[in-house]
Amino acid sequence: MTSPVDTQDFVEIQRLINRYADAVIHRNGDQWGSCWADDAVWDLGGGRLVEGKENILKLWFAAMGGMAAVVQHAHNGDASYVDGSRDEATGRWAISERFLTANGDRGLLLAHYDDAYRKVNGQWLFTRRFLQVHYRGGPDLTGEFANTKAGLDARGAHPQV
């Protein structure tokens, strides 16, 4: 059973989301790493699942090594408590990234993260981030979208419209 987080926890989780995106933009590994619980799991899809903060940081540094520049924006999102706990929550946040790879390719990522959070020493941290890609391709949107009605139907997701 879940219920929406209260306003204070929502703001604190939203700050976590924004701190994460800001760290990506500024390639700040210390700031980015401060967003994660020690036992966290990060799933970027495509077999790129890592467990534990140390391994998560290794993957992030490797991924950022392939980027000349990246700007991540966090958009709409929400969070709910898990099983009545005031120290655990789940959420979903839409993101977009504009990037320039190390080899000069320019691209756009449109996605959302399915998250889990835990309050540790009074601070909300990620315990899980699972990236759900909707579009990854050229900035002109000529690539394929993963969240088309046909694609969602094929995956067993049933859109309302």
N, C-alpha and C positions, 0 to 999 in steps of 0.2 A: 504494500500500500504506500503510495507517495502523496505528498502534499507540497504545494509551492513553498519555496523557502521564503522566510520573512524578508522585509525590505533591507535590513542591515546585512544579512547574509547574501542577498542578491547583489548588493553593491560590492561586497567584498569578493564574491566570485567573479563579478564583472571586472573588477580591478585585476584579478588573477589573469583573466582572459586577455585584457589589454596589456598587462605587463609581459605576457608571453609574446604577443604580436610585436610589441615595441622591441623586445630583445631580438626577434628575428630581423627586424629592419636594421638594427644597429649592430647585428652580429655579436651580441654581448652574451657569451657563454655562461658567465657567472649569473647574470640576471635570468637567463633562460633556465638554467639548472635549478635556480631557487624556486621555480614553479612546481617542482616535482617532489612527491613523497619518495622515500628511499626504496619502497617495494612496488613502485609504479610499473605500469605496462603501457607501451606506446605501440600502436598498430597503424602503420601507414598503408596497409593493403599490399597486395601483390607479394605476400610472403615476407614482408618487412615488419616482423613482430619482434620486439625486444622487451626484456623484463629487467627491472632493476635500474635505478637512477644512473649508475655508472655506465651501463650498457646503452641506455637511452642517450646519454651525453656523447658517447663515442659515435653513435649513428648520426646524431645531429651535426657534430663537427665534420663527419665525412660528407654528409649531404650538403652542408654549407660550403664545403671545399669545392663543390661542383657549381657553385653560384658566384657570379661576379657581383650581382646585386639582387636583392629581393625586397619587396614591400608587401607586407601582410596587413590586411584590414580585417578586424572582427566586426561582424554585423549583428543581426538579431539573434537572440538566444533566450533561454530560460533555464531554470534549475528547480529541482524538487528534492525534498528530504526523502531519505530511504528508510522505510519501516519505522517511521516516527522518530528516528534519530535526529538530533540537532547538530551532529558532528559528521554526518555522511550525507552526500547528495549526488544526484545525477543531473546531467544537463545536455543540451544540444545548442551549438553555436555555429552560425554560418560564417565562413571566411572567404576571402578572395586574396590571391597573390598575383602580383605582376613581377616577372623575374627576367633576368638576363643571365644565361648560363655562362660558365667559364669559356665555352667555345663560341660564344656570341649569339646563340639562339635566344629569341625573345618569346615569352609565353605568358599564359594566363591560367590560373587554377581557380576554379569555383567549386567549393566543397562545404561540408559541415563536419564538425567533430561531435561524436557521441562521447561524452565525458563521464567520469566518476571523480568525486572530490572527497577529501577527508580534512577535517579541521585538526591541525597538528600544532600544539603550543599556541592556540588561538588564531592560527592562520590557515586559510583554505589552500590546499595543494591538490594537484592532479594525482589520482591513483590510477587512472586509465584515460587515454585519449585514443579514439579509434577514428581515423580519417575516412570519410565517405566522399569520394570524388564524384562530382557531377559533370565537370568539364575540365580537361587538361589539354591545351593545345595552343594554337596561334592566337595572338591578341585580337585577330579579326573574326574570331568565333567560327572559323571554317572547320574546326575539328568536330569530332563526334561527342554528343552529350550522352552521359550514362543514365540520366534520369528522365528519359523520354517515357511517354505512356507505354509504348511497346516494351521498352527495356524494363520498366517497373513490373509490368505484367509478366514478363518472362522470368523475373526473379521472385515472383509470388507476392510482391507488394501490390496492394490494391488501392490505387489513387481514388480519391472521392469524385473526381471529374474526369 
